[in-house]
Structures are given as structure tokens and as C-alpha cells.
Amino acid sequence: MIRITKIFTFETAHILYGYDGKCKNMHGHSYKLFVTVKGNPINDLDHSKNGMVMDFGDLKKIVNSQIVNEWDHAVMLNANSPHKGLGQNLEKEGHKVIYCDFQPTCENMLYEIAKKIKNKLPLEIQLAYLKLHETENSFGEWFAEDQV
């Protein structure tokens, strides 16, 4: 079993409803996402992906379509909070708003990323690990073996 990792970056703002610190204000981050998948390298001389667990380009297509293209330069907010009205006002002004059914923290974003990516991977490939940097020195991690 081999693990491969691809790194992605995107810019996203969020609002943390009810938070008791300065991050209760709308603010953004330059996120850095590490996506690690695992599987066995293809061992077929006639296969165009021979020797690969998964083509990095295929992984890039999945993560870009499910996460980066959706979340980049958007504002994430909890749709179950009073911020929904703020989101609607932002949309009227032409801003990209994502309504989450969760508080858009780094931790909860990792659960959402895992859910979206796992559903698109080939059956023989498993999502093994995610790391999401909110800042250079603050990040969350998701490990497949920790999930039940």
C-alpha cells in the first residue's frame, strides 16, 4: 500500500457565529490543503497509469471540482445562524456565498472535504489523510483511521 499526496491552495472567508474572539468578524484565510490517498500501484504494462496509485492529475480534477473551484474566493457561513440574512445581502451585491449546515471552522471544513472527496475517488483508492492550514502555523488534520 502506497500513499500519495497533492497540495492545493484557495482563498476563502468565513464568519463564525457566536464565537467569543476577534474571529467572530468576517475574515479570510489563504488555505493550504494536503490530500493524501492510498492504494496499490497499478502493475499492468499495458495500462497507461502503470506504476501509479492514482494519476496526480486525476486527483487534482476531483479536489478542484469538489472543493477549490467551489470554495475559492467565497464567504462561508452557517446557514442555521442569523448570518443567513447577511449572506443574502452579500449575494445581492454579487458576492459568492456558501451556506454550510455547520459552523465553518477548519475542523468542520475537514469533515466536509473528506465527505466530498471520498465520494469521487475510484473504488480501489482510499482517502487516508487531510491537513488544512488556516494560517502558516495553525491547521487541522483528518485521519481515516480515526473515523468510525
C-alpha positions in Angstrom: 0.0 0.0 0.0 1.4 3.4 -1.0 0.2 6.9 -0.1 0.5 9.9 -2.4 -0.2 13.5 -1.5 -1.2 16.6 -3.5 -1.3 20.1 -2.1 -3.9 22.7 -3.0 -4.4 26.3 -2.1 -7.5 28.5 -2.1 -8.7 31.8 -0.6 -11.9 31.7 1.5 -13.6 34.0 4.0 -15.8 32.8 6.8 -17.9 34.1 9.7 -18.0 32.2 13.0 -21.4 32.9 14.5 -21.4 33.1 18.3 -17.6 33.0 18.6 -16.2 35.0 21.5 -13.0 36.2 20.0 -11.9 38.6 17.3 -12.5 35.9 14.6 -16.3 36.5 15.1 -15.8 39.2 12.4 -15.8 38.1 8.8 -12.3 37.4 7.8 -10.4 35.3 5.2 -7.6 32.8 5.0 -5.1 31.5 2.4 -5.9 27.9 3.0 -3.4 25.1 2.2 -5.0 21.7 1.8 -2.9 18.5 1.8 -4.8 15.5 0.3 -3.4 12.0 0.8 -4.8 8.9 -0.8 -3.7 5.3 -0.6 -3.8 2.3 -2.8 -1.6 -0.2 -4.6 0.3 0.9 -7.7 -1.1 -0.5 -10.9 1.0 -3.4 -12.1 0.0 -3.7 -15.8 2.5 -2.9 -18.5 -0.4 -2.2 -21.0 -2.1 0.2 -18.6 -1.5 3.9 -19.3 -1.2 4.5 -15.5 1.2 1.6 -14.9 3.2 2.1 -11.7 0.8 4.7 -10.2 -1.6 4.5 -7.3 -3.5 7.3 -9.0 -2.6 9.9 -11.5 -2.0 13.2 -9.7 -3.9 14.9 -12.5 -7.0 12.8 -11.7 -6.7 13.7 -8.0 -6.4 17.3 -8.9 -9.5 17.2 -11.0 -11.5 15.7 -8.1 -10.3 18.1 -5.5 -10.6 21.2 -7.7 -14.2 20.3 -8.8 -15.4 19.4 -5.3 -13.5 21.9 -3.1 -11.2 24.5 -4.7 -13.5 25.7 -7.5 -16.4 25.9 -5.1 -14.8 27.5 -2.1 -12.1 29.7 -3.6 -13.0 33.4 -3.1 -16.2 32.7 -1.4 -17.7 33.5 2.0 -18.7 30.5 4.1 -21.3 31.0 6.8 -23.5 28.8 9.0 -27.0 28.6 7.3 -28.6 27.7 10.6 -27.5 31.1 12.1 -28.8 34.6 11.8 -25.9 35.3 9.4 -28.1 33.8 6.6 -29.6 37.3 6.1 -26.0 38.7 5.9 -25.3 36.1 3.3 -28.3 37.1 1.2 -27.2 40.7 1.3 -23.7 39.8 0.2 -25.2 37.7 -2.7 -27.3 40.7 -3.8 -24.0 42.7 -4.0 -22.6 40.0 -6.3 -20.5 38.0 -3.7 -20.1 34.3 -3.7 -21.7 32.8 -0.5 -21.6 29.2 0.6 -24.3 28.3 3.2 -23.0 25.5 5.4 -25.0 23.3 7.6 -22.1 23.6 10.1 -20.0 26.2 11.8 -17.4 26.9 9.1 -14.3 26.2 11.3 -11.2 24.5 10.0 -12.3 21.3 11.9 -15.7 21.1 10.3 -14.4 22.1 6.9 -12.2 19.0 7.1 -15.2 16.7 7.6 -16.9 18.3 4.6 -13.8 18.0 2.4 -13.4 14.3 3.4 -17.1 13.6 2.6 -16.9 15.3 -0.8 -13.6 13.7 -1.9 -14.3 10.2 -0.7 -17.5 10.1 -2.9 -15.5 10.8 -6.0 -12.4 8.6 -5.6 -12.1 5.3 -7.7 -13.2 2.3 -5.6 -9.7 1.0 -5.3 -8.4 4.3 -3.9 -9.0 5.3 -0.3 -8.8 8.8 1.3 -6.1 8.4 4.0 -5.3 11.9 5.4 -6.2 15.5 5.1 -4.4 18.5 6.5 -5.9 22.0 6.3 -3.7 25.0 7.1 -5.8 28.1 8.1 -2.6 30.0 8.6 1.1 29.2 8.3 1.2 27.8 11.9 -2.5 26.8 12.6 -4.0 23.7 11.0 -6.3 20.8 11.5 -5.8 17.1 10.5 -8.2 14.3 9.5 -7.1 10.7 9.6 -9.1 7.9 8.0 -8.2 5.5 10.8 -9.8 7.9 13.4 -13.2 7.8 11.7 -15.9 5.4 12.9 
